[in-house]
Amino acid sequence: MQTLKKCPRPKVYEYRTLNPAEHVGSPDNIERLTGNVNSLDSYSREQSATIDCYEAQAGK
């Protein structure tokens, strides 16, 4: 059995809710949505890096 070193865990992002007092296309809500998409992109990249880390150790 192979022992693997612990690989970095993706950080936990906080996603902003939409401002219910504004319409969805308001500048404030667009900023919130854009920030959430950027956070999701970062999270996805971090997950991929973690998987790559474990696969490299497993010799894949």
PDB file of N, CA, C, O and CB in Angstrom:
ATOM      1  N   MET A   1       0.845  -1.184   0.000  1.00  0.00           N
ATOM      2  CA  MET A   1       0.000   0.000   0.000  1.00  0.00           C
ATOM      3  C   MET A   1       0.883   1.238   0.000  1.00  0.00           C
ATOM      4  O   MET A   1       1.867   1.311   0.736  1.00  0.00           O
ATOM      5  CB  MET A   1      -0.957   0.003   1.219  1.00  0.00           C
ATOM      6  N   GLN A   2       0.534   2.184  -0.809  1.00  0.00           N
ATOM      7  CA  GLN A   2       1.291   3.416  -0.960  1.00  0.00           C
ATOM      8  C   GLN A   2       0.759   4.496  -0.014  1.00  0.00           C
ATOM      9  O   GLN A   2      -0.450   4.683   0.119  1.00  0.00           O
ATOM     10  CB  GLN A   2       1.234   3.903  -2.415  1.00  0.00           C
ATOM     11  N   THR A   3       1.680   5.194   0.632  1.00  0.00           N
ATOM     12  CA  THR A   3       1.291   6.308   1.488  1.00  0.00           C
ATOM     13  C   THR A   3       1.401   7.592   0.676  1.00  0.00           C
ATOM     14  O   THR A   3       2.438   7.871   0.075  1.00  0.00           O
ATOM     15  CB  THR A   3       2.178   6.375   2.774  1.00  0.00           C
ATOM     16  N   LEU A   4       0.341   8.355   0.665  1.00  0.00           N
ATOM     17  CA  LEU A   4       0.316   9.608  -0.088  1.00  0.00           C
ATOM     18  C   LEU A   4       0.445  10.787   0.862  1.00  0.00           C
ATOM     19  O   LEU A   4      -0.105  10.786   1.964  1.00  0.00           O
ATOM     20  CB  LEU A   4      -0.978   9.724  -0.918  1.00  0.00           C
ATOM     21  N   LYS A   5       1.180  11.785   0.413  1.00  0.00           N
ATOM     22  CA  LYS A   5       1.237  13.013   1.215  1.00  0.00           C
ATOM     23  C   LYS A   5      -0.053  13.789   0.998  1.00  0.00           C
ATOM     24  O   LYS A   5      -0.707  13.667  -0.038  1.00  0.00           O
ATOM     25  CB  LYS A   5       2.484  13.887   0.839  1.00  0.00           C
ATOM     26  N   LYS A   6      -0.396  14.574   1.979  1.00  0.00           N
ATOM     27  CA  LYS A   6      -1.621  15.369   1.892  1.00  0.00           C
ATOM     28  C   LYS A   6      -1.417  16.492   0.884  1.00  0.00           C
ATOM     29  O   LYS A   6      -0.443  17.241   0.961  1.00  0.00           O
ATOM     30  CB  LYS A   6      -2.017  15.942   3.284  1.00  0.00           C
ATOM     31  N   CYS A   7      -2.326  16.598  -0.039  1.00  0.00           N
ATOM     32  CA  CYS A   7      -2.270  17.647  -1.050  1.00  0.00           C
ATOM     33  C   CYS A   7      -3.115  18.839  -0.603  1.00  0.00           C
ATOM     34  O   CYS A   7      -4.007  18.695   0.233  1.00  0.00           O
ATOM     35  CB  CYS A   7      -2.757  17.116  -2.422  1.00  0.00           C
ATOM     36  N   PRO A   8      -2.832  20.013  -1.162  1.00  0.00           N
ATOM     37  CA  PRO A   8      -3.575  21.206  -0.747  1.00  0.00           C
ATOM     38  C   PRO A   8      -5.069  21.067  -1.013  1.00  0.00           C
ATOM     39  O   PRO A   8      -5.490  20.585  -2.064  1.00  0.00           O
ATOM     40  CB  PRO A   8      -3.038  22.434  -1.466  1.00  0.00           C
ATOM     41  N   ARG A   9      -5.837  21.489  -0.058  1.00  0.00           N
ATOM     42  CA  ARG A   9      -7.293  21.479  -0.174  1.00  0.00           C
ATOM     43  C   ARG A   9      -7.739  22.820  -0.750  1.00  0.00           C
ATOM     44  O   ARG A   9      -7.203  23.863  -0.376  1.00  0.00           O
ATOM     45  CB  ARG A   9      -7.974  21.207   1.214  1.00  0.00           C
ATOM     46  N   PRO A  10      -8.720  22.800  -1.661  1.00  0.00           N
ATOM     47  CA  PRO A  10      -9.225  24.080  -2.180  1.00  0.00           C
ATOM     48  C   PRO A  10      -9.781  24.938  -1.038  1.00  0.00           C
ATOM     49  O   PRO A  10     -10.389  24.428  -0.097  1.00  0.00           O
ATOM     50  CB  PRO A  10     -10.322  23.840  -3.255  1.00  0.00           C
ATOM     51  N   LYS A  11      -9.563  26.221  -1.143  1.00  0.00           N
ATOM     52  CA  LYS A  11     -10.083  27.107  -0.096  1.00  0.00           C
ATOM     53  C   LYS A  11     -11.597  27.181  -0.196  1.00  0.00           C
ATOM     54  O   LYS A  11     -12.171  26.932  -1.257  1.00  0.00           O
ATOM     55  CB  LYS A  11      -9.462  28.524  -0.207  1.00  0.00           C
ATOM     56  N   VAL A  12     -12.227  27.517   0.886  1.00  0.00           N
ATOM     57  CA  VAL A  12     -13.683  27.661   0.923  1.00  0.00           C
ATOM     58  C   VAL A  12     -14.017  29.112   0.586  1.00  0.00           C
ATOM     59  O   VAL A  12     -13.584  30.046   1.262  1.00  0.00           O
ATOM     60  CB  VAL A  12     -14.269  27.251   2.328  1.00  0.00           C
ATOM     61  N   TYR A  13     -14.782  29.268  -0.454  1.00  0.00           N
ATOM     62  CA  TYR A  13     -15.176  30.601  -0.888  1.00  0.00           C
ATOM     63  C   TYR A  13     -16.562  30.927  -0.361  1.00  0.00           C
ATOM     64  O   TYR A  13     -17.412  30.046  -0.228  1.00  0.00           O
ATOM     65  CB  TYR A  13     -15.142  30.711  -2.421  1.00  0.00           C
ATOM     66  N   GLU A  14     -16.775  32.170  -0.070  1.00  0.00           N
ATOM     67  CA  GLU A  14     -18.113  32.627   0.307  1.00  0.00           C
ATOM     68  C   GLU A  14     -18.723  33.308  -0.905  1.00  0.00           C
ATOM     69  O   GLU A  14     -18.154  34.240  -1.473  1.00  0.00           O
ATOM     70  CB  GLU A  14     -18.070  33.599   1.545  1.00  0.00           C
ATOM     71  N   TYR A  15     -19.886  32.821  -1.282  1.00  0.00           N
ATOM     72  CA  TYR A  15     -20.574  33.389  -2.432  1.00  0.00           C
ATOM     73  C   TYR A  15     -21.588  34.417  -1.952  1.00  0.00           C
ATOM     74  O   TYR A  15     -22.315  34.200  -0.983  1.00  0.00           O
ATOM     75  CB  TYR A  15     -21.263  32.283  -3.267  1.00  0.00           C
ATOM     76  N   ARG A  16     -21.615  35.529  -2.650  1.00  0.00           N
ATOM     77  CA  ARG A  16     -22.513  36.617  -2.265  1.00  0.00           C
ATOM     78  C   ARG A  16     -23.900  36.383  -2.850  1.00  0.00           C
ATOM     79  O   ARG A  16     -24.040  35.998  -4.010  1.00  0.00           O
ATOM     80  CB  ARG A  16     -21.955  37.979  -2.731  1.00  0.00           C
ATOM     81  N   THR A  17     -24.914  36.618  -2.038  1.00  0.00           N
ATOM     82  CA  THR A  17     -26.283  36.516  -2.531  1.00  0.00           C
ATOM     83  C   THR A  17     -26.635  37.786  -3.300  1.00  0.00           C
ATOM     84  O   THR A  17     -26.008  38.832  -3.128  1.00  0.00           O
ATOM     85  CB  THR A  17     -27.281  36.283  -1.361  1.00  0.00           C
ATOM     86  N   LEU A  18     -27.624  37.671  -4.127  1.00  0.00           N
ATOM     87  CA  LEU A  18     -28.075  38.850  -4.868  1.00  0.00           C
ATOM     88  C   LEU A  18     -28.784  39.807  -3.924  1.00  0.00           C
ATOM     89  O   LEU A  18     -29.362  39.403  -2.914  1.00  0.00           O
ATOM     90  CB  LEU A  18     -29.009  38.448  -6.035  1.00  0.00           C
ATOM     91  N   ASN A  19     -28.727  41.057  -4.270  1.00  0.00           N
ATOM     92  CA  ASN A  19     -29.409  42.094  -3.502  1.00  0.00           C
ATOM     93  C   ASN A  19     -30.885  42.093  -3.923  1.00  0.00           C
ATOM     94  O   ASN A  19     -31.196  42.491  -5.046  1.00  0.00           O
ATOM     95  CB  ASN A  19     -28.745  43.511  -3.729  1.00  0.00           C
ATOM     96  N   PRO A  20     -31.790  41.658  -3.054  1.00  0.00           N
ATOM     97  CA  PRO A  20     -33.200  41.562  -3.448  1.00  0.00           C
ATOM     98  C   PRO A  20     -33.866  42.920  -3.683  1.00  0.00           C
ATOM     99  O   PRO A  20     -34.935  42.990  -4.289  1.00  0.00           O
ATOM    100  CB  PRO A  20     -33.965  40.813  -2.391  1.00  0.00           C
ATOM    101  N   ALA A  21     -33.248  43.977  -3.215  1.00  0.00           N
ATOM    102  CA  ALA A  21     -33.818  45.304  -3.422  1.00  0.00           C
ATOM    103  C   ALA A  21     -33.517  45.833  -4.827  1.00  0.00           C
ATOM    104  O   ALA A  21     -34.075  46.848  -5.242  1.00  0.00           O
ATOM    105  CB  ALA A  21     -33.281  46.274  -2.372  1.00  0.00           C
ATOM    106  N   GLU A  22     -32.639  45.147  -5.553  1.00  0.00           N
ATOM    107  CA  GLU A  22     -32.238  45.571  -6.899  1.00  0.00           C
ATOM    108  C   GLU A  22     -32.670  44.515  -7.904  1.00  0.00           C
ATOM    109  O   GLU A  22     -32.867  43.355  -7.543  1.00  0.00           O
ATOM    110  CB  GLU A  22     -30.700  45.809  -6.980  1.00  0.00           C
ATOM    111  N   HIS A  23     -32.820  44.913  -9.168  1.00  0.00           N
ATOM    112  CA  HIS A  23     -33.121  43.913 -10.198  1.00  0.00           C
ATOM    113  C   HIS A  23     -31.845  43.145 -10.530  1.00  0.00           C
ATOM    114  O   HIS A  23     -30.739  43.613 -10.255  1.00  0.00           O
ATOM    115  CB  HIS A  23     -33.715  44.585 -11.483  1.00  0.00           C
ATOM    116  N   VAL A  24     -32.006  41.974 -11.119  1.00  0.00           N
ATOM    117  CA  VAL A  24     -30.864  41.077 -11.335  1.00  0.00           C
ATOM    118  C   VAL A  24     -29.772  41.720 -12.196  1.00  0.00           C
ATOM    119  O   VAL A  24     -28.596  41.391 -12.044  1.00  0.00           O
ATOM    120  CB  VAL A  24     -31.337  39.784 -11.990  1.00  0.00           C
ATOM    121  N   GLY A  25     -30.146  42.623 -13.091  1.00  0.00           N
ATOM    122  CA  GLY A  25     -29.171  43.259 -13.968  1.00  0.00           C
ATOM    123  C   GLY A  25     -28.591  44.553 -13.434  1.00  0.00           C
ATOM    124  O   GLY A  25     -27.908  45.277 -14.158  1.00  0.00           O
ATOM    125  N   SER A  26     -28.858  44.848 -12.177  1.00  0.00           N
ATOM    126  CA  SER A  26     -28.324  46.083 -11.597  1.00  0.00           C
ATOM    127  C   SER A  26     -26.804  45.977 -11.472  1.00  0.00           C
ATOM    128  O   SER A  26     -26.268  44.874 -11.373  1.00  0.00           O
ATOM    129  CB  SER A  26     -28.969  46.367 -10.209  1.00  0.00           C
ATOM    130  N   PRO A  27     -26.115  47.099 -11.474  1.00  0.00           N
ATOM    131  CA  PRO A  27     -24.656  47.052 -11.335  1.00  0.00           C
ATOM    132  C   PRO A  27     -24.195  46.287 -10.097  1.00  0.00           C
ATOM    133  O   PRO A  27     -23.206  45.557 -10.151  1.00  0.00           O
ATOM    134  CB  PRO A  27     -24.104  48.453 -11.287  1.00  0.00           C
ATOM    135  N   ASP A  28     -24.907  46.452  -8.983  1.00  0.00           N
ATOM    136  CA  ASP A  28     -24.545  45.757  -7.748  1.00  0.00           C
ATOM    137  C   ASP A  28     -24.664  44.242  -7.920  1.00  0.00           C
ATOM    138  O   ASP A  28     -23.749  43.502  -7.562  1.00  0.00           O
ATOM    139  CB  ASP A  28     -25.433  46.230  -6.586  1.00  0.00           C
ATOM    140  N   ASN A  29     -25.790  43.784  -8.467  1.00  0.00           N
ATOM    141  CA  ASN A  29     -25.983  42.346  -8.631  1.00  0.00           C
ATOM    142  C   ASN A  29     -25.066  41.760  -9.703  1.00  0.00           C
ATOM    143  O   ASN A  29     -24.610  40.624  -9.572  1.00  0.00           O
ATOM    144  CB  ASN A  29     -27.430  42.054  -8.980  1.00  0.00           C
ATOM    145  N   ILE A  30     -24.798  42.510 -10.738  1.00  0.00           N
ATOM    146  CA  ILE A  30     -23.848  42.036 -11.757  1.00  0.00           C
ATOM    147  C   ILE A  30     -22.472  41.863 -11.125  1.00  0.00           C
ATOM    148  O   ILE A  30     -21.780  40.885 -11.410  1.00  0.00           O
ATOM    149  CB  ILE A  30     -23.774  43.028 -12.963  1.00  0.00           C
ATOM    150  N   GLU A  31     -22.074  42.786 -10.282  1.00  0.00           N
ATOM    151  CA  GLU A  31     -20.786  42.668  -9.587  1.00  0.00           C
ATOM    152  C   GLU A  31     -20.766  41.421  -8.697  1.00  0.00           C
ATOM    153  O   GLU A  31     -19.770  40.698  -8.656  1.00  0.00           O
ATOM    154  CB  GLU A  31     -20.510  43.935  -8.738  1.00  0.00           C
ATOM    155  N   ARG A  32     -21.853  41.179  -7.998  1.00  0.00           N
ATOM    156  CA  ARG A  32     -21.944  39.999  -7.131  1.00  0.00           C
ATOM    157  C   ARG A  32     -21.864  38.713  -7.960  1.00  0.00           C
ATOM    158  O   ARG A  32     -21.134  37.787  -7.607  1.00  0.00           O
ATOM    159  CB  ARG A  32     -23.258  40.027  -6.314  1.00  0.00           C
ATOM    160  N   LEU A  33     -22.616  38.663  -9.057  1.00  0.00           N
ATOM    161  CA  LEU A  33     -22.605  37.474  -9.907  1.00  0.00           C
ATOM    162  C   LEU A  33     -21.227  37.236 -10.521  1.00  0.00           C
ATOM    163  O   LEU A  33     -20.746  36.103 -10.566  1.00  0.00           O
ATOM    164  CB  LEU A  33     -23.651  37.605 -11.012  1.00  0.00           C
ATOM    165  N   THR A  34     -20.608  38.292 -10.985  1.00  0.00           N
ATOM    166  CA  THR A  34     -19.274  38.175 -11.577  1.00  0.00           C
ATOM    167  C   THR A  34     -18.270  37.687 -10.543  1.00  0.00           C
ATOM    168  O   THR A  34     -17.430  36.837 -10.838  1.00  0.00           O
ATOM    169  CB  THR A  34     -18.820  39.522 -12.162  1.00  0.00           C
ATOM    170  N   GLY A  35     -18.357  38.218  -9.345  1.00  0.00           N
ATOM    171  CA  GLY A  35     -17.467  37.767  -8.269  1.00  0.00           C
ATOM    172  C   GLY A  35     -17.681  36.299  -7.952  1.00  0.00           C
ATOM    173  O   GLY A  35     -16.718  35.571  -7.714  1.00  0.00           O
ATOM    174  N   ASN A  36     -18.937  35.853  -7.944  1.00  0.00           N
ATOM    175  CA  ASN A  36     -19.235  34.445  -7.677  1.00  0.00           C
ATOM    176  C   ASN A  36     -18.677  33.545  -8.780  1.00  0.00           C
ATOM    177  O   ASN A  36     -18.137  32.476  -8.494  1.00  0.00           O
ATOM    178  CB  ASN A  36     -20.750  34.237  -7.544  1.00  0.00           C
ATOM    179  N   VAL A  37     -18.805  33.973 -10.034  1.00  0.00           N
ATOM    180  CA  VAL A  37     -18.263  33.185 -11.143  1.00  0.00           C
ATOM    181  C   VAL A  37     -16.745  33.094 -11.020  1.00  0.00           C
ATOM    182  O   VAL A  37     -16.170  32.029 -11.242  1.00  0.00           O
ATOM    183  CB  VAL A  37     -18.661  33.806 -12.507  1.00  0.00           C
ATOM    184  N   ASN A  38     -16.104  34.180 -10.677  1.00  0.00           N
ATOM    185  CA  ASN A  38     -14.646  34.161 -10.507  1.00  0.00           C
ATOM    186  C   ASN A  38     -14.244  33.225  -9.369  1.00  0.00           C
ATOM    187  O   ASN A  38     -13.248  32.509  -9.474  1.00  0.00           O
ATOM    188  CB  ASN A  38     -14.115  35.583 -10.236  1.00  0.00           C
ATOM    189  N   SER A  39     -15.005  33.228  -8.296  1.00  0.00           N
ATOM    190  CA  SER A  39     -14.720  32.328  -7.177  1.00  0.00           C
ATOM    191  C   SER A  39     -14.903  30.869  -7.591  1.00  0.00           C
ATOM    192  O   SER A  39     -14.091  30.016  -7.233  1.00  0.00           O
ATOM    193  CB  SER A  39     -15.627  32.655  -5.979  1.00  0.00           C
ATOM    194  N   LEU A  40     -15.963  30.582  -8.340  1.00  0.00           N
ATOM    195  CA  LEU A  40     -16.193  29.217  -8.823  1.00  0.00           C
ATOM    196  C   LEU A  40     -15.062  28.764  -9.738  1.00  0.00           C
ATOM    197  O   LEU A  40     -14.642  27.608  -9.678  1.00  0.00           O
ATOM    198  CB  LEU A  40     -17.535  29.128  -9.563  1.00  0.00           C
ATOM    199  N   ASP A  41     -14.571  29.657 -10.576  1.00  0.00           N
ATOM    200  CA  ASP A  41     -13.459  29.327 -11.458  1.00  0.00           C
ATOM    201  C   ASP A  41     -12.210  29.004 -10.639  1.00  0.00           C
ATOM    202  O   ASP A  41     -11.518  28.025 -10.917  1.00  0.00           O
ATOM    203  CB  ASP A  41     -13.180  30.487 -12.432  1.00  0.00           C
ATOM    204  N   SER A  42     -11.928  29.813  -9.648  1.00  0.00           N
ATOM    205  CA  SER A  42     -10.769  29.560  -8.783  1.00  0.00           C
ATOM    206  C   SER A  42     -10.915  28.238  -8.054  1.00  0.00           C
ATOM    207  O   SER A  42      -9.955  27.474  -7.957  1.00  0.00           O
ATOM    208  CB  SER A  42     -10.590  30.697  -7.771  1.00  0.00           C
ATOM    209  N   TYR A  43     -12.099  27.959  -7.542  1.00  0.00           N
ATOM    210  CA  TYR A  43     -12.345  26.714  -6.820  1.00  0.00           C
ATOM    211  C   TYR A  43     -12.130  25.510  -7.741  1.00  0.00           C
ATOM    212  O   TYR A  43     -11.527  24.515  -7.339  1.00  0.00           O
ATOM    213  CB  TYR A  43     -13.778  26.700  -6.240  1.00  0.00           C
ATOM    214  N   SER A  44     -12.616  25.603  -8.955  1.00  0.00           N
ATOM    215  CA  SER A  44     -12.456  24.523  -9.924  1.00  0.00           C
ATOM    216  C   SER A  44     -10.980  24.279 -10.229  1.00  0.00           C
ATOM    217  O   SER A  44     -10.543  23.130 -10.300  1.00  0.00           O
ATOM    218  CB  SER A  44     -13.217  24.847 -11.217  1.00  0.00           C
ATOM    219  N   ARG A  45     -10.220  25.342 -10.406  1.00  0.00           N
ATOM    220  CA  ARG A  45      -8.778  25.206 -10.669  1.00  0.00           C
ATOM    221  C   ARG A  45      -8.063  24.586  -9.471  1.00  0.00           C
ATOM    222  O   ARG A  45      -7.178  23.748  -9.641  1.00  0.00           O
ATOM    223  CB  ARG A  45      -8.155  26.580 -11.003  1.00  0.00           C
ATOM    224  N   GLU A  46      -8.437  24.990  -8.277  1.00  0.00           N
ATOM    225  CA  GLU A  46      -7.820  24.431  -7.072  1.00  0.00           C
ATOM    226  C   GLU A  46      -8.161  22.950  -6.911  1.00  0.00           C
ATOM    227  O   GLU A  46      -7.314  22.161  -6.491  1.00  0.00           O
ATOM    228  CB  GLU A  46      -8.273  25.211  -5.832  1.00  0.00           C
ATOM    229  N   GLN A  47      -9.394  22.571  -7.242  1.00  0.00           N
ATOM    230  CA  GLN A  47      -9.771  21.158  -7.194  1.00  0.00           C
ATOM    231  C   GLN A  47      -8.934  20.349  -8.185  1.00  0.00           C
ATOM    232  O   GLN A  47      -8.447  19.267  -7.857  1.00  0.00           O
ATOM    233  CB  GLN A  47     -11.276  20.986  -7.498  1.00  0.00           C
ATOM    234  N   SER A  48      -8.772  20.875  -9.382  1.00  0.00           N
ATOM    235  CA  SER A  48      -7.967  20.183 -10.388  1.00  0.00           C
ATOM    236  C   SER A  48      -6.519  20.027  -9.929  1.00  0.00           C
ATOM    237  O   SER A  48      -5.908  18.981 -10.148  1.00  0.00           O
ATOM    238  CB  SER A  48      -8.016  20.938 -11.720  1.00  0.00           C
ATOM    239  N   ALA A  49      -5.977  21.046  -9.304  1.00  0.00           N
ATOM    240  CA  ALA A  49      -4.600  20.969  -8.802  1.00  0.00           C
ATOM    241  C   ALA A  49      -4.481  19.904  -7.718  1.00  0.00           C
ATOM    242  O   ALA A  49      -3.478  19.193  -7.658  1.00  0.00           O
ATOM    243  CB  ALA A  49      -4.144  22.337  -8.254  1.00  0.00           C
ATOM    244  N   THR A  50      -5.491  19.786  -6.863  1.00  0.00           N
ATOM    245  CA  THR A  50      -5.479  18.757  -5.821  1.00  0.00           C
ATOM    246  C   THR A  50      -5.521  17.367  -6.443  1.00  0.00           C
ATOM    247  O   THR A  50      -4.776  16.477  -6.033  1.00  0.00           O
ATOM    248  CB  THR A  50      -6.666  18.945  -4.859  1.00  0.00           C
ATOM    249  N   ILE A  51      -6.383  17.181  -7.423  1.00  0.00           N
ATOM    250  CA  ILE A  51      -6.467  15.887  -8.104  1.00  0.00           C
ATOM    251  C   ILE A  51      -5.142  15.573  -8.791  1.00  0.00           C
ATOM    252  O   ILE A  51      -4.651  14.448  -8.699  1.00  0.00           O
ATOM    253  CB  ILE A  51      -7.623  15.880  -9.133  1.00  0.00           C
ATOM    254  N   ASP A  52      -4.559  16.555  -9.479  1.00  0.00           N
ATOM    255  CA  ASP A  52      -3.258  16.355 -10.133  1.00  0.00           C
ATOM    256  C   ASP A  52      -2.195  15.947  -9.129  1.00  0.00           C
ATOM    257  O   ASP A  52      -1.365  15.084  -9.417  1.00  0.00           O
ATOM    258  CB  ASP A  52      -2.821  17.629 -10.862  1.00  0.00           C
ATOM    259  N   CYS A  53      -2.213  16.559  -7.957  1.00  0.00           N
ATOM    260  CA  CYS A  53      -1.247  16.256  -6.907  1.00  0.00           C
ATOM    261  C   CYS A  53      -1.340  14.791  -6.489  1.00  0.00           C
ATOM    262  O   CYS A  53      -0.323  14.105  -6.390  1.00  0.00           O
ATOM    263  CB  CYS A  53      -1.471  17.169  -5.696  1.00  0.00           C
ATOM    264  N   TYR A  54      -2.559  14.314  -6.244  1.00  0.00           N
ATOM    265  CA  TYR A  54      -2.746  12.925  -5.836  1.00  0.00           C
ATOM    266  C   TYR A  54      -2.433  11.956  -6.989  1.00  0.00           C
ATOM    267  O   TYR A  54      -1.839  10.902  -6.764  1.00  0.00           O
ATOM    268  CB  TYR A  54      -4.184  12.711  -5.340  1.00  0.00           C
ATOM    269  N   GLU A  55      -2.825  12.303  -8.203  1.00  0.00           N
ATOM    270  CA  GLU A  55      -2.526  11.438  -9.327  1.00  0.00           C
ATOM    271  C   GLU A  55      -1.025  11.325  -9.583  1.00  0.00           C
ATOM    272  O   GLU A  55      -0.526  10.255  -9.931  1.00  0.00           O
ATOM    273  CB  GLU A  55      -3.223  11.947 -10.564  1.00  0.00           C
ATOM    274  N   ALA A  56      -0.316  12.431  -9.407  1.00  0.00           N
ATOM    275  CA  ALA A  56       1.148  12.389  -9.593  1.00  0.00           C
ATOM    276  C   ALA A  56       1.788  11.447  -8.575  1.00  0.00           C
ATOM    277  O   ALA A  56       2.733  10.726  -8.897  1.00  0.00           O
ATOM    278  CB  ALA A  56       1.761  13.811  -9.461  1.00  0.00           C
ATOM    279  N   GLN A  57       1.281  11.457  -7.373  1.00  0.00           N
ATOM    280  CA  GLN A  57       1.827  10.565  -6.337  1.00  0.00           C
ATOM    281  C   GLN A  57       1.470   9.106  -6.607  1.00  0.00           C
ATOM    282  O   GLN A  57       2.219   8.197  -6.250  1.00  0.00           O
ATOM    283  CB  GLN A  57       1.311  10.978  -4.953  1.00  0.00           C
ATOM    284  N   ALA A  58       0.327   8.893  -7.236  1.00  0.00           N
ATOM    285  CA  ALA A  58      -0.131   7.528  -7.519  1.00  0.00           C
ATOM    286  C   ALA A  58       0.501   6.984  -8.809  1.00  0.00           C
ATOM    287  O   ALA A  58       0.326   5.816  -9.156  1.00  0.00           O
ATOM    288  CB  ALA A  58      -1.669   7.495  -7.629  1.00  0.00           C
ATOM    289  N   GLY A  59       1.227   7.842  -9.499  1.00  0.00           N
ATOM    290  CA  GLY A  59       1.903   7.413 -10.714  1.00  0.00           C
ATOM    291  C   GLY A  59       1.025   7.349 -11.944  1.00  0.00           C
ATOM    292  O   GLY A  59       1.294   6.575 -12.863  1.00  0.00           O
ATOM    293  N   LYS A  60      -0.017   8.152 -11.969  1.00  0.00           N
ATOM    294  CA  LYS A  60      -0.909   8.174 -13.139  1.00  0.00           C
ATOM    295  C   LYS A  60      -0.425   9.172 -14.153  1.00  0.00           C
ATOM    296  O   LYS A  60      -1.044   9.334 -15.204  1.00  0.00           O
ATOM    297  CB  LYS A  60      -2.346   8.505 -12.731  1.00  0.00           C
TER     298      LYS A  60
END
